[in-house]
């Protein structure tokens, strides 16, 4: 259970900044929508990442892996349904 969501948000944003250059190089990005007290991060994939067929792999094997390495209290990363 995460008790300091604001501190966790800062740490998640810092971890997300590590993968952003790769996302942006392909014309996409990710924005934090929510972090639950249970440790689930919800992201909005934007730009090219939003509609990309590889977005699930990018989310789980790229973004989630880095965030969970940097912020151990995070248990999962999920994306909002794509709508643009």
N, CA, C and O atoms as CSV, one atom per row, in Angstrom:
chain,resi,resn,atom,element,x,y,z
A,1,UNK,N,N,0.849,-1.181,0.000
A,1,UNK,CA,C,0.000,0.000,0.000
A,1,UNK,C,C,0.892,1.242,0.000
A,1,UNK,O,O,1.777,1.384,0.844
A,2,UNK,N,N,0.653,2.115,-0.934
A,2,UNK,CA,C,1.431,3.349,-1.040
A,2,UNK,C,C,0.784,4.416,-0.160
A,2,UNK,O,O,-0.410,4.689,-0.279
A,3,UNK,N,N,1.569,5.005,0.708
A,3,UNK,CA,C,1.024,6.026,1.613
A,3,UNK,C,C,1.279,7.442,1.119
A,3,UNK,O,O,0.485,8.339,1.399
A,4,UNK,N,N,2.367,7.661,0.393
A,4,UNK,CA,C,2.678,9.000,-0.100
A,4,UNK,C,C,2.590,9.000,-1.623
A,4,UNK,O,O,3.586,8.808,-2.319
A,5,UNK,N,N,1.378,9.220,-2.122
A,5,UNK,CA,C,1.150,9.149,-3.569
A,5,UNK,C,C,1.882,10.249,-4.331
A,5,UNK,O,O,2.307,10.034,-5.467
A,6,UNK,N,N,2.034,11.413,-3.727
A,6,UNK,CA,C,2.709,12.516,-4.427
A,6,UNK,C,C,4.193,12.193,-4.620
A,6,UNK,O,O,4.749,12.423,-5.693
A,7,UNK,N,N,4.827,11.661,-3.577
A,7,UNK,CA,C,6.243,11.272,-3.685
A,7,UNK,C,C,6.396,10.154,-4.725
A,7,UNK,O,O,7.330,10.166,-5.527
A,8,UNK,N,N,5.478,9.202,-4.701
A,8,UNK,CA,C,5.521,8.102,-5.659
A,8,UNK,C,C,5.341,8.619,-7.074
A,8,UNK,O,O,6.004,8.141,-7.994
A,9,UNK,N,N,4.447,9.594,-7.265
A,9,UNK,CA,C,4.214,10.173,-8.591
A,9,UNK,C,C,5.502,10.805,-9.138
A,9,UNK,O,O,5.811,10.671,-10.322
A,10,UNK,N,N,6.247,11.493,-8.266
A,10,UNK,CA,C,7.511,12.109,-8.672
A,10,UNK,C,C,8.503,11.032,-9.107
A,10,UNK,O,O,9.190,11.188,-10.116
A,11,UNK,N,N,8.577,9.949,-8.351
A,11,UNK,CA,C,9.500,8.861,-8.686
A,11,UNK,C,C,9.102,8.158,-9.991
A,11,UNK,O,O,9.960,7.801,-10.798
A,12,UNK,N,N,7.796,7.965,-10.186
A,12,UNK,CA,C,7.317,7.334,-11.423
A,12,UNK,C,C,7.611,8.243,-12.613
A,12,UNK,O,O,8.031,7.770,-13.670
A,13,UNK,N,N,7.392,9.543,-12.443
A,13,UNK,CA,C,7.667,10.502,-13.525
A,13,UNK,C,C,9.151,10.469,-13.885
A,13,UNK,O,O,9.507,10.522,-15.062
A,14,UNK,N,N,10.007,10.383,-12.882
A,14,UNK,CA,C,11.453,10.309,-13.117
A,14,UNK,C,C,11.809,9.042,-13.905
A,14,UNK,O,O,12.622,9.089,-14.828
A,15,UNK,N,N,11.199,7.917,-13.537
A,15,UNK,CA,C,11.439,6.666,-14.259
A,15,UNK,C,C,10.894,6.751,-15.677
A,15,UNK,O,O,11.524,6.274,-16.621
A,16,UNK,N,N,9.725,7.359,-15.822
A,16,UNK,CA,C,9.132,7.523,-17.142
A,16,UNK,C,C,10.013,8.386,-18.039
A,16,UNK,O,O,10.090,8.160,-19.247
A,17,UNK,N,N,10.667,9.361,-17.451
A,17,UNK,CA,C,11.574,10.220,-18.223
A,17,UNK,C,C,12.751,9.443,-18.809
A,17,UNK,O,O,13.351,9.886,-19.788
A,18,UNK,N,N,13.086,8.300,-18.231
A,18,UNK,CA,C,14.162,7.465,-18.771
A,18,UNK,C,C,13.763,6.808,-20.088
A,18,UNK,O,O,14.613,6.582,-20.949
A,19,UNK,N,N,12.465,6.497,-20.252
A,19,UNK,CA,C,12.022,5.828,-21.473
A,19,UNK,C,C,11.412,6.799,-22.488
A,19,UNK,O,O,11.197,6.438,-23.645
A,20,UNK,N,N,11.139,8.011,-22.059
A,20,UNK,CA,C,10.503,8.992,-22.954
A,20,UNK,C,C,11.274,9.245,-24.254
A,20,UNK,O,O,10.645,9.330,-25.309
A,21,UNK,N,N,12.598,9.369,-24.227
A,21,UNK,CA,C,13.301,9.620,-25.493
A,21,UNK,C,C,13.002,8.563,-26.559
A,21,UNK,O,O,12.860,8.900,-27.734
A,22,UNK,N,N,12.908,7.317,-26.174
A,22,UNK,CA,C,12.598,6.251,-27.135
A,22,UNK,C,C,11.166,6.382,-27.639
A,22,UNK,O,O,10.909,6.196,-28.828
A,23,UNK,N,N,10.241,6.696,-26.753
A,23,UNK,CA,C,8.843,6.877,-27.159
A,23,UNK,C,C,8.717,8.062,-28.109
A,23,UNK,O,O,8.053,7.979,-29.142
A,24,UNK,N,N,9.360,9.158,-27.747
A,24,UNK,CA,C,9.273,10.374,-28.542
A,24,UNK,C,C,9.976,10.232,-29.889
A,24,UNK,O,O,9.578,10.863,-30.868
A,25,UNK,N,N,11.001,9.420,-29.941
A,25,UNK,CA,C,11.707,9.191,-31.207
A,25,UNK,C,C,10.791,8.533,-32.236
A,25,UNK,O,O,10.971,8.696,-33.443
A,26,UNK,N,N,9.804,7.786,-31.736
A,26,UNK,CA,C,8.836,7.133,-32.623
A,26,UNK,C,C,7.541,7.933,-32.752
A,26,UNK,O,O,6.559,7.440,-33.308
A,27,UNK,N,N,7.538,9.164,-32.242
A,27,UNK,CA,C,6.373,10.025,-32.377
A,27,UNK,C,C,5.306,9.842,-31.321
A,27,UNK,O,O,4.158,10.239,-31.522
A,28,UNK,N,N,5.669,9.246,-30.198
A,28,UNK,CA,C,4.690,9.009,-29.139
A,28,UNK,C,C,5.150,9.545,-27.808
A,28,UNK,O,O,6.174,10.221,-27.716
A,29,UNK,N,N,4.390,9.240,-26.777
A,29,UNK,CA,C,4.731,9.628,-25.407
A,29,UNK,C,C,3.756,8.926,-24.470
A,29,UNK,O,O,2.827,8.252,-24.917
A,30,UNK,N,N,3.972,9.089,-23.178
A,30,UNK,CA,C,3.084,8.532,-22.162
A,30,UNK,C,C,2.900,9.566,-21.069
A,30,UNK,O,O,3.839,10.265,-20.686
A,31,UNK,N,N,1.671,9.652,-20.572
A,31,UNK,CA,C,1.337,10.592,-19.501
A,31,UNK,C,C,0.729,9.809,-18.343
A,31,UNK,O,O,-0.043,8.875,-18.559
A,32,UNK,N,N,1.073,10.185,-17.123
A,32,UNK,CA,C,0.487,9.546,-15.949
A,32,UNK,C,C,-0.952,10.040,-15.796
A,32,UNK,O,O,-1.209,11.243,-15.763
A,33,UNK,N,N,-1.874,9.098,-15.703
A,33,UNK,CA,C,-3.275,9.427,-15.455
A,33,UNK,C,C,-3.560,9.300,-13.966
A,33,UNK,O,O,-4.185,10.173,-13.365
A,34,UNK,N,N,-3.089,8.190,-13.373
A,34,UNK,CA,C,-3.394,7.909,-11.976
A,34,UNK,C,C,-2.395,6.914,-11.410
A,34,UNK,O,O,-1.851,6.073,-12.126
A,35,UNK,N,N,-2.168,7.028,-10.117
A,35,UNK,CA,C,-1.431,6.011,-9.371
A,35,UNK,C,C,-2.316,5.633,-8.195
A,35,UNK,O,O,-2.662,6.481,-7.372
A,36,UNK,N,N,-2.680,4.365,-8.118
A,36,UNK,CA,C,-3.578,3.923,-7.046
A,36,UNK,C,C,-2.783,3.620,-5.786
A,36,UNK,O,O,-1.588,3.335,-5.858
A,37,UNK,N,N,-3.435,3.680,-4.639
A,37,UNK,CA,C,-2.757,3.310,-3.379
A,37,UNK,C,C,-2.260,1.865,-3.391
A,37,UNK,O,O,-1.369,1.506,-2.622
A,38,UNK,N,N,-2.837,1.037,-4.263
A,38,UNK,CA,C,-2.426,-0.373,-4.363
A,38,UNK,C,C,-1.183,-0.555,-5.224
A,38,UNK,O,O,-0.664,-1.666,-5.326
A,39,UNK,N,N,-0.689,0.530,-5.852
A,39,UNK,CA,C,0.539,0.458,-6.634
A,39,UNK,C,C,0.337,0.210,-8.116
A,39,UNK,O,O,1.244,-0.281,-8.789
A,40,UNK,N,N,-0.838,0.542,-8.639
A,40,UNK,CA,C,-1.106,0.391,-10.064
A,40,UNK,C,C,-1.022,1.762,-10.731
A,40,UNK,O,O,-1.730,2.694,-10.351
A,41,UNK,N,N,-0.150,1.870,-11.726
A,41,UNK,CA,C,0.003,3.109,-12.484
A,41,UNK,C,C,-0.828,2.993,-13.754
A,41,UNK,O,O,-0.730,2.009,-14.487
A,42,UNK,N,N,-1.644,4.009,-14.004
A,42,UNK,CA,C,-2.404,4.073,-15.249
A,42,UNK,C,C,-1.805,5.181,-16.098
A,42,UNK,O,O,-1.687,6.325,-15.658
A,43,UNK,N,N,-1.429,4.826,-17.322
A,43,UNK,CA,C,-0.831,5.775,-18.254
A,43,UNK,C,C,-1.752,5.983,-19.446
A,43,UNK,O,O,-2.545,5.113,-19.806
A,44,UNK,N,N,-1.625,7.153,-20.044
A,44,UNK,CA,C,-2.262,7.418,-21.328
A,44,UNK,C,C,-1.149,7.452,-22.358
A,44,UNK,O,O,-0.246,8.285,-22.288
A,45,UNK,N,N,-1.223,6.527,-23.324
A,45,UNK,CA,C,-0.254,6.511,-24.412
A,45,UNK,C,C,-0.767,7.470,-25.476
A,45,UNK,O,O,-1.906,7.353,-25.927
A,46,UNK,N,N,0.076,8.418,-25.876
A,46,UNK,CA,C,-0.353,9.454,-26.808
A,46,UNK,C,C,0.481,9.430,-28.082
A,46,UNK,O,O,1.531,8.792,-28.152
A,47,UNK,N,N,-0.019,10.146,-29.087
A,47,UNK,CA,C,0.688,10.205,-30.360
A,47,UNK,C,C,0.732,8.843,-31.010
A,47,UNK,O,O,-0.241,8.091,-30.961
A,48,UNK,N,N,1.848,8.527,-31.612
A,48,UNK,CA,C,2.011,7.257,-32.316
A,48,UNK,C,C,1.866,6.058,-31.385
A,48,UNK,O,O,1.476,4.977,-31.826
A,49,UNK,N,N,2.174,6.236,-30.110
A,49,UNK,CA,C,2.083,5.121,-29.161
A,49,UNK,C,C,0.640,4.702,-28.900
A,49,UNK,O,O,0.369,3.539,-28.601
A,50,UNK,N,N,-0.279,5.650,-29.016
A,50,UNK,CA,C,-1.666,5.354,-28.716
A,50,UNK,C,C,-2.272,4.297,-29.612
A,50,UNK,O,O,-2.985,3.419,-29.126
A,51,UNK,N,N,-2.014,4.355,-30.891
A,51,UNK,CA,C,-2.617,3.417,-31.817
A,51,UNK,C,C,-1.687,2.335,-32.319
A,51,UNK,O,O,-2.063,1.554,-33.194
A,52,UNK,N,N,-0.500,2.274,-31.792
A,52,UNK,CA,C,0.503,1.323,-32.270
A,52,UNK,C,C,0.155,-0.110,-31.862
A,52,UNK,O,O,-0.253,-0.365,-30.728
A,53,UNK,N,N,0.321,-1.028,-32.795
A,53,UNK,CA,C,0.060,-2.438,-32.526
A,53,UNK,C,C,1.026,-3.006,-31.487
A,53,UNK,O,O,0.709,-3.994,-30.825
A,54,UNK,N,N,2.187,-2.398,-31.342
A,54,UNK,CA,C,3.197,-2.870,-30.396
A,54,UNK,C,C,3.081,-2.191,-29.031
A,54,UNK,O,O,3.941,-2.389,-28.172
A,55,UNK,N,N,2.038,-1.397,-28.820
A,55,UNK,CA,C,1.942,-0.611,-27.587
A,55,UNK,C,C,1.881,-1.473,-26.327
A,55,UNK,O,O,2.430,-1.086,-25.295
A,56,UNK,N,N,1.228,-2.627,-26.391
A,56,UNK,CA,C,1.155,-3.499,-25.213
A,56,UNK,C,C,2.544,-4.012,-24.844
A,56,UNK,O,O,2.903,-4.047,-23.668
A,57,UNK,N,N,3.318,-4.405,-25.842
A,57,UNK,CA,C,4.679,-4.869,-25.580
A,57,UNK,C,C,5.538,-3.727,-25.037
A,57,UNK,O,O,6.301,-3.918,-24.090
A,58,UNK,N,N,5.414,-2.551,-25.632
A,58,UNK,CA,C,6.158,-1.385,-25.151
A,58,UNK,C,C,5.792,-1.081,-23.715
A,58,UNK,O,O,6.663,-0.785,-22.896
A,59,UNK,N,N,4.506,-1.152,-23.405
A,59,UNK,CA,C,4.034,-0.849,-22.059
A,59,UNK,C,C,4.587,-1.835,-21.039
A,59,UNK,O,O,5.144,-1.431,-20.018
A,60,UNK,N,N,4.435,-3.127,-21.315
A,60,UNK,CA,C,4.811,-4.147,-20.329
A,60,UNK,C,C,6.310,-4.415,-20.276
A,60,UNK,O,O,6.880,-4.475,-19.186
A,61,UNK,N,N,6.961,-4.575,-21.420
A,61,UNK,CA,C,8.369,-4.953,-21.424
A,61,UNK,C,C,9.300,-3.754,-21.355
A,61,UNK,O,O,10.475,-3.905,-21.019
A,62,UNK,N,N,8.804,-2.587,-21.663
A,62,UNK,CA,C,9.638,-1.389,-21.622
A,62,UNK,C,C,9.297,-0.497,-20.455
A,62,UNK,O,O,10.056,-0.404,-19.490
A,63,UNK,N,N,8.154,0.159,-20.542
A,63,UNK,CA,C,7.774,1.147,-19.546
A,63,UNK,C,C,7.599,0.518,-18.161
A,63,UNK,O,O,8.189,0.992,-17.190
A,64,UNK,N,N,6.799,-0.538,-18.064
A,64,UNK,CA,C,6.553,-1.157,-16.757
A,64,UNK,C,C,7.843,-1.679,-16.129
A,64,UNK,O,O,8.069,-1.513,-14.930
A,65,UNK,N,N,8.676,-2.302,-16.936
A,65,UNK,CA,C,9.940,-2.855,-16.405
A,65,UNK,C,C,10.788,-1.765,-15.766
A,65,UNK,O,O,11.312,-1.951,-14.668
A,66,UNK,N,N,10.926,-0.629,-16.444
A,66,UNK,CA,C,11.746,0.467,-15.917
A,66,UNK,C,C,11.102,1.072,-14.674
A,66,UNK,O,O,11.785,1.316,-13.680
A,67,UNK,N,N,9.802,1.314,-14.721
A,67,UNK,CA,C,9.125,1.917,-13.564
A,67,UNK,C,C,9.229,1.007,-12.348
A,67,UNK,O,O,9.521,1.479,-11.249
A,68,UNK,N,N,8.994,-0.283,-12.527
A,68,UNK,CA,C,9.051,-1.206,-11.376
A,68,UNK,C,C,10.467,-1.362,-10.834
A,68,UNK,O,O,10.646,-1.589,-9.638
A,69,UNK,N,N,11.481,-1.244,-11.700
A,69,UNK,CA,C,12.870,-1.278,-11.226
A,69,UNK,C,C,13.168,-0.051,-10.363
A,69,UNK,O,O,13.808,-0.156,-9.318
A,70,UNK,N,N,12.697,1.105,-10.813
A,70,UNK,CA,C,12.977,2.372,-10.126
A,70,UNK,C,C,12.086,2.596,-8.916
A,70,UNK,O,O,12.508,3.225,-7.945
A,71,UNK,N,N,10.863,2.092,-8.960
A,71,UNK,CA,C,9.876,2.332,-7.894
A,71,UNK,C,C,9.277,0.976,-7.494
A,71,UNK,O,O,8.229,0.591,-8.012
A,72,UNK,N,N,9.929,0.254,-6.584
A,72,UNK,CA,C,9.533,-1.120,-6.247
A,72,UNK,C,C,8.104,-1.269,-5.718
A,72,UNK,O,O,7.526,-2.351,-5.818
A,73,UNK,N,N,7.525,-0.203,-5.157
A,73,UNK,CA,C,6.163,-0.318,-4.626
A,73,UNK,C,C,5.100,-0.375,-5.733
A,73,UNK,O,O,3.935,-0.666,-5.463
A,74,UNK,N,N,5.504,-0.099,-6.967
A,74,UNK,CA,C,4.587,-0.215,-8.096
A,74,UNK,C,C,4.484,-1.689,-8.479
A,74,UNK,O,O,5.497,-2.357,-8.687
A,75,UNK,N,N,3.251,-2.190,-8.571
A,75,UNK,CA,C,3.045,-3.606,-8.884
A,75,UNK,C,C,2.639,-3.842,-10.334
A,75,UNK,O,O,2.819,-4.940,-10.860
A,76,UNK,N,N,2.089,-2.806,-10.988
A,76,UNK,CA,C,1.622,-2.983,-12.356
A,76,UNK,C,C,1.487,-1.627,-13.042
A,76,UNK,O,O,1.263,-0.603,-12.397
A,77,UNK,N,N,1.629,-1.647,-14.365
A,77,UNK,CA,C,1.401,-0.461,-15.187
A,77,UNK,C,C,0.401,-0.852,-16.263
A,77,UNK,O,O,0.566,-1.868,-16.938
A,78,UNK,N,N,-0.632,-0.042,-16.415
A,78,UNK,CA,C,-1.650,-0.299,-17.429
A,78,UNK,C,C,-1.909,0.975,-18.215
A,78,UNK,O,O,-1.559,2.076,-17.789
A,79,UNK,N,N,-2.524,0.800,-19.363
A,79,UNK,CA,C,-2.838,1.963,-20.217
A,79,UNK,C,C,-4.346,2.172,-20.253
A,79,UNK,O,O,-5.125,1.224,-20.156
A,80,UNK,N,N,-4.734,3.426,-20.395
A,80,UNK,CA,C,-6.150,3.724,-20.607
A,80,UNK,C,C,-6.503,3.250,-22.012
A,80,UNK,O,O,-5.626,3.163,-22.871
A,81,UNK,N,N,-7.755,2.947,-22.252
A,81,UNK,CA,C,-8.152,2.571,-23.616
A,81,UNK,C,C,-7.846,3.717,-24.584
A,81,UNK,O,O,-8.047,4.887,-24.256
A,82,UNK,N,N,-7.368,3.377,-25.752
A,82,UNK,CA,C,-6.989,4.368,-26.741
A,82,UNK,C,C,-8.218,5.073,-27.288
A,82,UNK,O,O,-9.188,4.430,-27.692
A,83,UNK,N,N,-8.170,6.406,-27.299
A,83,UNK,CA,C,-9.264,7.188,-27.900
A,83,UNK,C,C,-8.705,8.520,-28.360
A,83,UNK,O,O,-8.385,9.389,-27.550
A,84,UNK,N,N,-8.591,8.666,-29.669
A,84,UNK,CA,C,-8.087,9.934,-30.221
A,84,UNK,C,C,-8.825,10.274,-31.460
A,84,UNK,O,O,-8.553,11.303,-32.078
